[in-house]
């Protein structure tokens, strides 16, 4: 029993003496070693004058004076989007170029290159990401682009005219009166909306083709009012129809003008 206690005590002492080393080993941080190798900060291009659709090369450089040889993968970004990757091999005391093709599209862009190497986990490069480079691409003005712009502009204009014509047509149709209205109601409606067929709306005694709001005789009186109201509404419907179909209306007017010009030409001959 005494021997057992002695052995147990020795084991406890041994564990206690080793514990600080174990804790130190678990909490120690390995500082990576920076080697004298890096990607150059500047990105450059095969051409300084780049237009829409041109294929150019994007270049970056890797400088290696570390005393080591290593390989890696270069990743090329345009506007933070990967366009391609490329493998490379760098030997000690060398400066190599890495490149990638890019089909330029119009607008302002940022270009950047990064590298991942085969170095051991305890070694790192001075830098592995280039600075961002800005490049502006000029858009080529082609007949197709001009045509598309013209078509889009024309469609927008037609849409705006359509909307305006429909609003005006609705307003005109809102001026319609009931066919059973009396002469005074018709003239009151005419007075409220402005003037129709040359009638003045200056006072309640204004006349429309000889009719008065105070009289009950003549063409506008009694049951004779319905035909006039019908004609009035028909004219408003026709005006609204021509407005809603303004493209056909303009086409018809254009054709009539051509026929009138031809008629005058032959009538003088």
MARSE-50492 format. One line per 4 residues: number of its first residue (from 0); for each residue y negated, z negated, x of N, C-alpha, C, O. Coordinates in pm, whole numbers, plus 50000, padded with zeros to 5 digits. Each point is the difference from the previous one (the first is absolute). Example, Ala and Ser with C-alpha at 12.3 -4.5 7.8 and 13.67 -1.06 7.14 Angstrom:
! MARSE-50492
0	50569 49220 51319 49881 50000 49911 49880 50000 50090 50002 49934 50104 | 49893 50138 49861 49881 49994 50082 49891 49927 49923 49889 49983 50051
***
This chain:
! MARSE-50492
0	50120 50000 50083 49880 50000 49917 49875 50000 50087 49903 50071 49973 | 50101 49846 50132 49886 49993 50090 49979 50132 50070 49887 50044 50021 | 50226 50020 50015 49991 50130 50068 49941 50104 49907 49921 50084 50043 | 50117 49912 49831 49946 50095 49901 49849 49985 49985 49928 50100 49991
4	50023 49777 50006 49857 49976 49985 49923 50050 50120 49889 50053 49986 | 50170 49931 50134 49932 50047 50122 49985 50152 49997 49894 50053 50033 | 50213 50015 49927 49997 50148 49996 49899 50049 49896 49926 50095 50025 | 50071 49838 49859 49905 50039 49895 49857 49981 50048 49914 50084 49973
8	50060 49810 50097 49865 49975 50050 49958 50106 50100 49885 50044 49999 | 50208 49996 50087 49967 50106 50097 49968 50132 49932 49909 50072 50042 | 50165 49959 49852 49974 50124 49926 49862 49998 49935 49929 50101 50001 | 50034 49785 49941 49869 49988 49936 49890 50018 50102 49901 50069 49974
12	50114 49870 50143 49899 50013 50105 49986 50144 50045 49890 50049 50022 | 50225 50019 49991 49997 50140 50044 49928 50088 49898 49922 50088 50037 | 50105 49890 49835 49934 50078 49896 49851 49976 49998 49922 50094 49984 | 50038 49779 50032 49857 49969 49999 49930 50064 50118 49887 50049 49987
16	50180 49951 50127 49938 50058 50120 49985 50150 49989 49911 50057 50063 | 50174 50010 49860 49995 50146 49985 49910 50043 49884 49959 50116 49994 | 50011 49793 49915 49924 50036 49880 49863 50057 50032 49965 50102 49940 | 49954 49842 50147 49868 50057 50027 50007 50143 50051 49920 50084 49961
20	50178 49944 50127 50015 50137 50049 50033 50096 49888 49950 50112 49995 | 50136 49844 49912 50039 50086 49888 49880 50027 49910 49980 50114 49957 | 49940 49783 50015 49881 50018 49916 49901 50092 50067 49940 50085 49935 | 50042 49898 50199 49907 50085 50073 50044 50146 49998 49919 50091 49986
24	50212 49930 50027 50053 50136 49998 49979 50064 49864 49972 50119 49992 | 50041 49803 49901 49986 50055 49866 49857 50032 49967 49974 50091 49922 | 49931 49837 50137 49860 50018 49963 49924 50085 50100 49883 50031 49977 | 50180 50009 50135 49929 50080 50100 49977 50140 49948 50083 50054 49927
28	49800 50008 50110 49963 50135 49958 49996 50090 50123 49934 49969 50099 | 50137 50143 49892 50004 50093 50112 49880 50092 49990 49984 50069 49899 | 49932 49934 50202 49883 50087 50003 50040 50137 50052 50054 50010 50110 | 49920 50099 49810 50041 50133 50046 49919 50044 50121 49887 49956 50021
32	50173 50129 50057 49936 50052 50120 49935 50135 49968 50067 50091 49951 | 49803 49920 50076 49928 50125 49977 50013 50087 50124 49962 49961 50110 | 50092 50159 49869 50016 50093 50113 49884 50098 50001 49933 50020 49898 | 50044 50041 50217 49885 50089 50017 50034 50139 49944 50016 50097 50075
36	49992 49910 49794 50026 50128 49931 49935 49992 49863 49993 49893 49940 | 49961 50219 50013 49924 49998 49873 49991 50139 49941 50020 50100 50070 | 49948 49907 49799 49958 50125 49938 49849 50009 50014 49929 49901 49980 | 50021 50217 50056 49856 50015 50017 49929 49981 49866 50054 50036 49896
40	49825 49908 50105 49930 49973 49874 49954 50127 49927 49985 49998 49878 | 49993 50111 50196 49942 50120 49942 50107 50099 49955 50095 50027 50073 | 49887 50025 49806 50083 50109 49948 49918 50128 50008 49880 49998 49970 | 50181 50113 50069 49927 50126 50007 50080 50112 49935 50116 49981 49962
44	49821 50137 50026 50057 50108 49921 49999 50131 50079 49927 50014 50099 | 50156 50080 49856 50008 50130 50068 49878 50085 49973 49975 50096 50073 | 49948 49873 49824 49879 50075 49967 49898 49905 49939 50034 49909 49925 | 49838 50115 50109 49894 49919 49943 49942 50062 49874 49928 49934 49925
48	50102 50194 50052 49954 50069 49879 50121 50029 49912 50077 50092 50025 | 49937 49826 49872 50120 50007 49916 49959 50027 49856 49911 49934 49946 | 50155 50164 49994 49974 50033 49860 50122 49969 49915 50109 49972 50052 | 49871 50032 49820 50106 49975 49904 50117 50096 50024 49982 50122 50007
52	50138 49821 50005 50121 50081 50018 50035 50028 50143 50108 50053 50026 | 49805 49914 50071 50031 50021 50141 50106 49901 50047 50001 49884 49957 | 50089 50162 50131 50098 49912 50063 49949 49960 50137 49977 50087 50085 | 50006 49785 49938 49951 49951 50129 50099 49899 50057 50087 49950 49929
56	49897 50021 50202 50080 49897 50064 49917 49873 50015 49883 50005 50040 | 50177 49883 49929 49941 49869 50025 50062 49944 50126 50123 49994 50011 | 49794 49965 50087 50049 49950 50128 49967 49853 50017 49898 49950 49952 | 50192 49981 50120 49974 49864 50047 50062 49990 50139 50086 50080 50036
60	49870 49821 50042 50050 49984 50136 50064 49864 50022 49958 49900 49943 | 50146 50098 50143 50067 49875 50038 49992 49985 50151 50052 50084 50074 | 49883 49812 49972 49985 49972 50143 50100 49891 50039 50011 49898 49933 | 50062 50126 50177 50103 49905 50044 49986 49974 50150 50035 50085 50081
64	49915 49798 49954 49996 49954 50140 50065 49863 50010 49955 49912 50073 | 50153 50073 49850 50063 49868 49987 50112 49977 50099 50046 49887 50014 | 49999 50217 50056 50117 49986 50086 50130 50016 49923 50108 49986 50056 | 49882 50043 49813 50118 50016 49915 50001 50138 49937 49896 50064 49983
68	50222 49980 49983 50017 50120 49918 50042 49956 49860 50080 49908 49984 | 49865 50159 49914 50039 49963 49863 49988 50122 49909 49934 50099 50033 | 50131 49892 49855 49995 50104 49896 49945 49938 49872 49983 49879 49991 | 49990 50207 49911 49949 49946 49875 49979 50108 49895 50033 50117 50020
72	49911 49840 49869 49970 50088 49887 49850 49991 49971 49946 49891 49986 | 49987 50225 50004 49859 50007 49965 49987 50038 49853 50068 50091 49953 | 49846 49840 49975 49977 50026 49858 49856 50045 49980 49907 49934 50047 | 50075 50178 49885 49867 50059 49978 49959 49975 49854 50077 50024 49907
76	49799 49929 50077 49948 49967 49868 49874 50083 49971 49917 50020 50089 | 50071 50026 49787 49876 50058 49950 49965 49926 49871 50077 50001 49904 | 49808 49935 50095 49958 49918 49886 50104 49892 49969 50029 49971 49884 | 50026 49969 50225 50099 49891 49990 50134 50044 49943 50084 49916 49968
80	49937 50213 50018 50128 50053 49953 50072 50068 50116 49939 50075 50076 | 50190 49898 49938 50078 50059 50109 50017 50150 49975 50045 50041 49893 | 49919 50040 50208 50022 50144 49988 50122 50044 50079 50066 50098 49963 | 49966 49831 50148 50121 50033 50076 50024 49892 50105 49913 49917 50027
84	50206 50085 50032 50034 49914 50113 50054 50087 50113 50052 50109 49977 | 49935 49840 50146 50042 50077 50117 50051 49905 50107 49938 49898 50026 | 50175 50136 50035 50054 49917 50108 49934 50037 50133 49955 50113 50017 | 50040 49794 50076 49941 50025 50132 50074 49920 50105 50075 49907 49968
88	49903 50131 50158 50057 49929 50114 49892 49985 50105 49939 50099 50042 | 50035 49778 50002 49894 49971 50097 50061 49941 50126 50073 49901 49994 | 49895 50159 50122 50045 49947 50127 49884 49933 50070 49883 50024 49968 | 50149 49892 50128 49897 49925 50071 49901 50093 50070 50036 50108 50047
92	49838 49848 49958 49890 50074 50064 49985 50139 49939 49994 50100 50072 | 50000 49906 49795 49983 50130 49933 49901 49985 49885 49978 49891 49948 | 49965 50223 50015 49915 50009 49881 50050 50120 49921 49990 50114 50046 | 50064 49861 49836 50059 50109 49922 49924 50017 49868 49937 49907 49949
96	50070 50216 50000 49942 50029 49869 50111 50004 49895 50110 50047 50025 | 49858 49902 49858 50087 50017 49883 49918 50072 49894 49879 49980 49992 | 50186 50103 49927 49924 50081 49904 50080 50023 49873 50121 49981 49997 | 49807 50060 49899 50061 50033 49871 49916 50105 49932 49877 50001 50015
100	50186 50089 49912 49928 50103 49924 49956 49943 49866 50069 49918 49940 | 49816 50128 50015 49947 49958 49870 49928 50117 49935 49916 50065 50063 | 50116 49962 49809 49931 50102 49923 49881 49934 49932 50016 49917 49911 | 49864 50120 50133 49879 49932 49954 49969 50031 49855 50021 50112 49954
104	49931 49788 49975 49951 50019 49863 49857 49951 49993 49961 49913 50079 | 49959 50141 49829 49856 49973 50002 49965 49854 49976 50071 49927 49931 | 49816 50033 50129 49952 49864 49980 49989 49924 50132 50024 50055 50107 | 49938 49819 49883 49989 49910 50115 50128 49918 50014 50049 49945 49901
108	50006 50048 50221 50128 49933 50022 49992 49907 50121 49913 50015 50086 | 50180 49889 49918 50018 49915 50119 50138 50026 50057 50098 50014 49926 | 49911 49992 50208 50125 50029 50069 50028 49888 50098 49909 49951 50067 | 50219 50007 49941 50039 49891 50088 50145 50020 50045 50080 50061 49928
112	49953 49888 50192 50135 50012 50054 50045 49863 50049 49924 49927 50063 | 50202 50040 49907 50059 49875 50050 50132 50031 50068 50062 50102 49972 | 49982 49808 50121 50127 50020 50070 50084 49873 49993 49948 49888 50007 | 50183 50132 49980 50099 49892 50012 50088 50033 50120 50047 50113 50013
116	49976 49788 50077 50069 50027 50126 50136 49931 50005 50035 49917 49916 | 50040 50122 50189 50132 49941 50021 49995 49881 50095 50105 49958 50050 | 49778 49986 49976 49987 49887 50091 50074 49879 49946 50020 49984 49879 | 50020 49930 50213 50064 49875 49958 49901 49918 49920 49879 50019 50009
120	50176 49888 49911 49916 49922 49909 49898 49914 50073 49901 49959 49940 | 50121 50014 50190 49907 49917 50074 49886 50078 50063 49916 49941 50068 | 50080 50192 49912 49896 50083 50060 49925 50076 49892 50059 50051 49905 | 49809 49957 50111 49918 50074 49904 49902 50088 50075 49968 49974 50117
124	49982 50132 49815 49899 50086 50057 49862 49937 49987 49978 49910 49919 | 49928 50138 50163 49862 49957 49986 49950 50035 49861 49931 49920 49936 | 50102 50200 50017 49968 50040 49862 50105 50101 49955 50050 50079 50080 | 49982 49917 49792 50100 50093 49945 49945 50079 49881 50074 50076 49937
128	49797 49907 50031 49937 50071 49889 49867 50056 50048 49921 49928 50061 | 50054 50200 49911 49873 50061 50039 49889 49959 49904 50026 49943 49894 | 49850 50087 50144 49890 49984 49907 50009 50107 49891 50065 50103 50018 | 49868 49871 49868 49994 50100 49894 49895 50104 50035 49888 49968 50039
132	50151 50157 49947 49909 50111 50027 49964 50070 49870 50085 50021 49914 | 49788 50013 50072 49954 50068 49878 49991 50150 50024 49962 50045 50107 | 50074 50031 49790 49992 50145 50008 49963 50054 49862 50050 49951 49898 | 49861 50149 50099 49956 50061 49874 50051 50144 49995 49983 50076 50095
136	50078 49958 49794 50057 50134 49983 49914 50076 49900 49974 49952 49890 | 49983 50168 50149 49917 50084 49915 50089 50080 49906 50101 50058 50042 | 49862 49944 49832 50079 50074 49903 49966 50148 50005 49883 50038 49999 | 50220 50046 50007 49979 50144 49999 49963 50047 49859 50068 49966 49903
140	49825 50112 50086 49959 50054 49871 50066 50136 49983 49958 50098 50062 | 50144 49907 49856 50074 50124 49976 49967 50052 49859 49949 49925 49917 | 50080 50204 50056 49978 50053 49865 50072 49919 49892 49948 49983 49889 | 50169 49967 50143 50075 49920 49901 49927 49871 49967 49995 49959 49884
144	49947 49975 50219 49926 49876 49978 49875 50027 49917 49967 49924 49909 | 49962 50187 50125 49881 50037 49923 50036 50028 49855 49930 49958 49908 | 50181 50113 50073 50044 50032 49863 50034 49874 49923 49961 49985 49884 | 50111 49923 50181 50036 49874 49932 49875 49920 49963 49991 49945 49891
148	49912 50050 50202 49877 49926 49972 49925 50064 49883 49947 49930 49914 | 50048 50204 50083 49931 50070 49891 50071 49975 49867 49935 49975 49898 | 50199 50032 50104 50076 49978 49876 49980 49857 49949 49981 49979 49881 | 50024 49924 50210 49981 49860 49959 49861 49977 49943 49984 49932 49899
152	49915 50127 50166 49863 49985 49951 49985 50065 49862 49937 49943 49910 | 50121 50176 50075 49991 50070 49871 50072 49921 49891 49949 49988 49888 | 50169 49959 50143 50074 49923 49900 49923 49875 49957 49997 49966 49882 | 49941 49967 50216 49921 49881 49967 49881 50036 49911 49968 49929 49905
156	49967 50184 50127 49885 50044 49920 50044 50035 49858 49932 49963 49904 | 50180 50108 50083 50050 50037 49867 50034 49875 49920 49971 49993 49880 | 50091 49908 50186 50035 49876 49930 49875 49928 49949 49998 49949 49888 | 49897 50046 50195 49877 49934 49957 49933 50074 49885 49948 49937 49907
160	50052 50197 50098 49941 50078 49891 50083 49981 49873 49944 49988 49891 | 50188 50010 50122 50087 49977 49883 49966 49867 49933 49987 49993 49878 | 50000 49903 50203 49969 49868 49943 49865 50001 49929 49987 49946 49890 | 49913 50115 50173 49867 50006 49938 50002 50082 49873 49936 49963 49901
164	50137 50150 50100 50009 50086 49881 50069 49927 49886 49958 50013 49885 | 50147 49912 50144 50071 49927 49895 49912 49890 49939 50001 49979 49879 | 49923 49953 50206 49910 49895 49949 49894 50062 49909 49970 49947 49893 | 49973 50166 50150 49897 50065 49920 50059 50056 49870 49936 49994 49895
168	50186 50059 50112 50065 50052 49879 50026 49888 49899 49983 50018 49880 | 50060 49867 50171 50022 49885 49910 49869 49957 49934 49997 49965 49882 | 49896 50038 50196 49870 49960 49944 49955 50098 49892 49946 49960 49898 | 50078 50170 50126 49961 50100 49901 50081 49982 49873 49945 50007 49890
172	50184 49970 50122 50083 49985 49881 49969 49871 49924 50027 49990 49881 | 49916 49912 50188 49962 49877 49931 49880 50023 49908 49968 49914 49917 | 49965 50201 50097 49884 50032 49917 50041 50064 49867 49914 50027 49916 | 50214 49999 50065 50046 50065 49877 49974 49910 49879 50001 49877 50009
176	49976 50189 49875 49976 49926 49876 50110 50031 49901 50074 50097 50015 | 49935 49819 49882 50097 50024 49894 49957 50119 49916 49881 50015 49972 | 50213 50068 49986 49967 50118 49920 49952 49965 49861 49947 50086 49930 | 50069 49789 50029 49954 49957 49868 49864 49930 50007 49954 49944 49900
180	49982 50058 50218 49872 49931 50013 49892 50071 49921 50006 50120 49976 | 49895 49803 49985 49884 50057 49932 49907 50062 50101 50018 49982 50121 | 49883 50092 49831 49905 50064 50089 49925 49897 50084 49979 50020 50119 | 49981 49870 49816 49927 49898 50073 50083 49939 50111 49947 49974 50108
184	50185 50003 49869 50086 49944 50103 50017 50096 50117 50001 49959 50116 | 50012 50171 49851 50015 50099 50106 49877 50003 50087 50009 49997 50122 | 49873 50009 49813 49876 50006 50076 49976 49872 50077 49943 50004 50109 | 50100 49882 49837 49987 49874 50072 50086 50001 50125 49960 49952 50106
188	50161 50105 49881 50088 50012 50116 49940 50092 50103 50007 49973 50120 | 49933 50137 49833 49934 50094 50091 49886 49933 50071 49981 50018 50121 | 49940 49903 49803 49885 49932 50060 50045 49898 50104 49935 49987 50104 | 50174 49941 49871 50048 49898 50091 50048 50061 50131 49978 49942 50106
192	50086 50174 49889 50060 50059 50119 49907 50095 50072 50036 50048 50108 | 49846 49981 49839 49909 50091 50067 49957 50109 49906 49952 49972 49890 | 50065 50152 50152 49964 50114 49917 50113 50099 49997 50071 50017 50099 | 49947 50048 49790 50106 50099 49982 49939 50122 49935 49923 49989 49905
196	50112 50128 50147 49954 50126 49943 49849 50006 49994 49944 50061 49908 | 49987 49877 50188 49855 50008 50008 49926 49907 49909 49878 50009 49992 | 50189 49900 49937 49932 49909 49908 49934 49888 50078 50060 49950 50095 | 49821 50009 49868 49930 49890 50065 50045 49869 49940 50031 49992 49881
200	49975 49902 50203 50041 49868 49952 49886 49902 50009 50023 49879 50014 | 49857 50168 49978 49884 49913 50018 49977 49906 49884 49945 49892 50022 | 50094 50142 49857 49975 49913 49885 50108 50021 49897 50081 50093 50010 | 49918 49820 49891 50103 50009 49897 49975 50117 49908 50086 50031 49917
204	49800 50037 50093 49970 50115 49913 50021 50130 50072 49959 50106 49951 | 50107 49887 50172 50026 50123 50073 50093 50088 49920 50081 49951 49922 | 49907 50178 50096 50078 50096 49920 50103 50069 50084 49980 50017 50121 | 50127 50024 49820 50105 50081 50060 50021 50120 49911 50065 49992 49895
208	49878 50123 50149 50004 50122 49921 49945 49976 49860 50058 50046 49902 | 49833 49884 50087 49931 49983 49873 50042 49881 49920 49941 49973 49895 | 50161 49953 50151 50046 49884 49923 49924 49876 50042 49957 49989 50115 | 50025 49919 49791 49934 49872 50029 50093 49888 49962 50089 50015 49916
212	49888 49870 50150 50086 49885 49968 49964 49940 49865 50079 49927 49942 | 49802 50103 50007 49959 49940 49873 50033 50089 49882 50001 49953 49886 | 50025 50173 50139 50029 50091 49888 50145 50001 49964 50085 49971 50084 | 49945 50061 49795 50138 50007 49954 50031 50139 49948 50099 50019 49929
216	49815 50080 50106 50023 50136 49952 50016 50092 50119 49969 49962 50112 | 50079 50158 49865 50019 50096 50107 50143 50003 50048 50091 49945 49937 | 49928 50124 50178 50137 50022 50050 50068 49871 50042 50123 49989 49992 | 49798 49910 50054 50059 49878 50052 50034 49897 49893 50065 49900 50030
220	49892 50124 49844 50016 49898 49897 50141 49996 49947 50068 50102 49992 | 49975 49779 49970 50124 49978 49926 50121 50058 50069 50022 49980 50120 | 50059 50093 49801 50126 50055 50051 49978 50114 50098 50092 50036 50073 | 49784 50024 49930 49975 50110 50092 49991 49953 50144 49987 50082 50091
224	50018 49786 49933 49991 49947 50135 50128 50021 50079 49992 50015 50122 | 50124 49986 49816 50128 50005 50069 50014 50121 50091 50046 49983 50112 | 49917 50140 49847 50011 50114 50092 49914 49984 50124 50043 50037 50110 | 49837 49909 49874 49914 49981 50116 50060 49897 50097 50001 50020 50121
228	50048 49871 49822 50062 49898 50084 50122 50056 50072 50024 49968 50116 | 50053 50117 49815 50117 50063 50061 49958 50088 50118 50061 49996 50107 | 49834 50086 49872 49952 50087 50106 49947 49917 50118 50022 50034 50116 | 49909 49859 49853 49945 49912 50104 50113 49940 50085 49994 50000 50123
232	50109 49950 49809 50114 49943 50072 50076 50106 50080 50048 49974 50110 | 49961 50148 49831 50070 50107 50070 49929 50038 50129 50064 50026 50101 | 49803 49976 49894 49923 50030 50121 50021 49892 50107 50011 50030 50119 | 49994 49843 49838 50024 49893 50096 50140 50009 50059 50019 49979 50120
236	50080 50055 49795 50137 50017 50050 50007 50115 50100 50068 49991 50102 | 49862 50119 49867 49999 50114 50091 49936 49962 50134 50052 50036 50106 | 49836 49893 49889 49935 49959 50124 50090 49908 50082 50009 50013 50122 | 50059 49893 49811 50091 49909 50070 50117 50077 50060 50043 49971 50112
240	50009 50128 49814 50112 50080 50050 49959 50079 50124 50074 50005 50097 | 49808 50056 49899 49952 50077 50116 49978 49910 50120 50024 50041 50114 | 49930 49836 49862 49980 49907 50111 50133 49956 50061 50015 49995 50122 | 50081 49973 49791 50130 49955 50052 50071 50113 50076 50079 49973 50090
244	49894 50150 49874 50060 50116 50066 49892 50078 50076 49991 50123 49990 | 49929 49804 50086 49884 50059 50065 50038 50108 50101 49923 50093 50024 | 50196 49895 50036 50040 50102 50098 50018 50135 49931 49955 50103 50051 | 50112 49896 49832 50015 50125 49924 49867 50048 49946 49973 50120 49993
248	49943 49785 49969 49867 50037 49950 49919 50072 50106 49940 50104 49974 | 50059 49841 50148 49928 50065 50109 50060 50136 50034 49928 50095 50030 | 50205 49913 49965 50065 50128 50026 49962 50105 49897 49975 50115 50033 | 50021 49843 49840 49961 50093 49893 49855 50045 50017 49968 50117 49982
252	49944 49787 50052 49860 50036 50021 49986 50098 50117 49922 50095 49993 | 50155 49883 50112 49995 50089 50116 50046 50141 49963 49940 50099 50041 | 50169 49909 49880 50049 50131 49957 49897 50070 49912 49978 50120 50013 | 49959 49805 49896 49898 50060 49914 49881 50051 50081 49944 50105 49969
256	50018 49821 50134 49890 50046 50085 50035 50129 50073 49917 50089 50016 | 50208 49919 50028 50043 50123 50068 49996 50118 49903 49950 50107 50035 | 50102 49873 49844 49998 50108 49900 49857 50039 49964 49969 50118 49981 | 49942 49781 50010 49860 50029 49969 49936 50082 50111 49922 50091 49973
260	50110 49877 50151 49944 50076 50112 50052 50143 50000 49924 50094 50023 | 50206 49921 49950 50057 50135 49994 49940 50080 49885 49972 50119 50014 | 50008 49814 49873 49943 50069 49882 49858 50048 50030 49964 50113 49966 | 49956 49801 50097 49863 50041 50033 49998 50115 50100 49915 50089 49994
264	50181 49907 50097 50005 50108 50100 50032 50135 49937 49938 50101 50033 | 50160 49900 49874 50038 50127 49936 49899 50041 49895 49985 50119 49973 | 49947 49784 49967 49901 50037 49897 49878 50067 50063 49935 50081 49935 | 50035 49888 50191 49888 50063 50068 50036 50139 50052 49913 50083 50024
268	50218 49941 49992 50042 50129 50058 49980 50115 49902 50031 50114 50032
***
